[in-house]
């Protein structure tokens, strides 16, 4: 965890006196360690952390759209994938459920030709790239993410309830969200 905290502090100048959300793509959190995986599309194979002072919690998630939305994108530009960077999020709703919604623009790359490869072109904006629980019972991402960060937990299950209630219990209104790609983490 020290490696991630040092990276966040050095790159973005953030301290940990308030909650910071951090997603690491292509790594599972096993026995206190981030372990690289294949980062295959349509699986919950990323890790989302919340960090504050000496406290941290880890949750299995996806930071990529499910195969359903790659093949049937909501945008003519293709399915969106949040890019590495620092963004801000706030409490909000996603399809009527408690969630965390964009408080700043996010940068995405898209898969216009549906080949599961992300274009070099980046665009920034308010795209509804939220953080929320999954809503279907499946071990695949499927329809649960069209580009959002989705915790592998139903709204009434332990992981989502812990993530949401921990952040909602704070007085914070805005939460920094740091996205770290697999290659960046492995180079730390």
N, C-alpha and C positions, 0 to 999 in steps of 0.2 A: 504494500500500500504506500510505502514511503516513496517509491519510484513515481507513482502516479501523482502524489501530492507535490513532489519536487517539480515535476513537469508542469503541472497546473500553475504553481507559484511562479516558476521561472518564465514560462511562456505568456501567461495571461495576467500575472501580478495579483492573483487572488489569494486571500488568506482564508483560513478555515474557521473564522469566528461565527459564520452563519452557514447554513446548509448549501452545499454545492452538489449538483447532479453530474455524474460522469458516466459516459457510455464507452465501453471498449469493444470494438468490433472484432469478431473472429476468435474470441477467447471465452472459455468456460472458467468459472471460479470453483476450484476443487481443493478442499482441505487447505484453505487459506492462500492458494496460489492461482494466478491466472495461467491457464494452460491453453496453448494454441489449438485450434481445430480447423476443419476444412472450410469453414465460413460459407457453406453451401446455402444457396437460396432456398427459402421455404421452411427453414428450421429455426428454432430458438437457440441460436448459437453465439449470442453476444452477451455481455454482462453490463448491467446498470448498477452503479453505486450511488449511494448518498453519503456524503462526508461532512463532518463538522468536528472541529477540534480533534479529539482522539477517537471519536465515534465514527464508525462506518458500517454500512450494511450493503449486502450484495444480492442482486436479483437476476435470474436468468431472463433474457429478453431477446427480441429481434430489433435491429435498427434498420432493417431492409423491408421492402414490400414483399408480400407473399406472392407466390407464383400466379395465383388467380388474377391479381391486379397488374402483374407484369404482362400477362397475356391479354387482359381486358382493361387497359389503363383508364383512369378517370379523366385524363387529359390527352388531347391529341398529340401532345409533346412526349408522351410516354410516362411510365411510372417513375416516381421521384424517390431518390435516396439521399438522405441528409449527409452532408459532407463534414469532414473534420473541421472543427472550429469551436468558437465560444458563442453561445446564444443565450437568450433569457426566456424564461417560462414563468407562467403565473397559474394560479388556480383557475379552473374553468370547467367546461363541460365538453364531452365528446359523445355525440349521439344520445344526449340526455343524461349521461353518467358523469360522476366526478372524474376529473382528469386534470392534466396540466396542458395549457395551450400556449401558443407562441406569444411572447411579449416583445419579440424582436423579429426582424426578418431572419430567415434561415437560407443557407446556400445548399442547393441540390444539384445533382447530376441526374440525367434521365436515360431511360432505355427505350428509345423511340422505335427501334426495329424488333423489339421483343426477343433479343438474343441473350438476355441475362448479363449483358455487359453495359457498363455505364459510360456515357459519352464523355468526351473531354470538356465539352461546353458546360459551364456552370451558370446557374441563374439564382438570383436571390429574391425573396419575397415572402409574403404571408400566404402559405399554401395549405394551412390546416395540418401541418406536421406536428401532431400532438404526442403526448405521453399518456398511455392508458393501459388498462388490463385487456386481455383477450376476451372475446365474447362467445366463442364457440368451444366445444369440448373436442379437441383434436391435437395430435402431437405435431401437426404441420401448421405453419402460419396461415396459409390459405387466404381467406377473406378478412382475417383479423387486422392486417396492416396493408394500407395502400401507400405507405411511406412513413407512417408514424413509428415511434418507439413503443413497442408493446411488451409489457411484462407478461411472462408465461404464467398467468394466474387469472382466474375468473374474478369478477368484482367482489365476491363474498369469500374469497379464499385468503389464506394467511399472507402470502407474499404481497398481493396488491393492498390488502388492508394495512399491513405494516408500513409499506412505502407511503401510501396516501395519508394515513393517520399521523405518521411521524412528521411529515412536511406540513400537513394542515394544522398540527398542534403548535407549530412555531408561529411567531409574530411576523415572519417574513411575508412579503407580498410578491417579491420577485426572486426567482431561483436561477442562478447561472447553470447552464447545461453545457458541459465540455464533451465534445465528441472526439474520440481518438480512434484512428484507423489501425488495423492490425499491424501494418508495416511500421507505423510510427511507434507503437508500443514495443514491438520487438527490437527496435533500434535504440530504445532507452537504456 
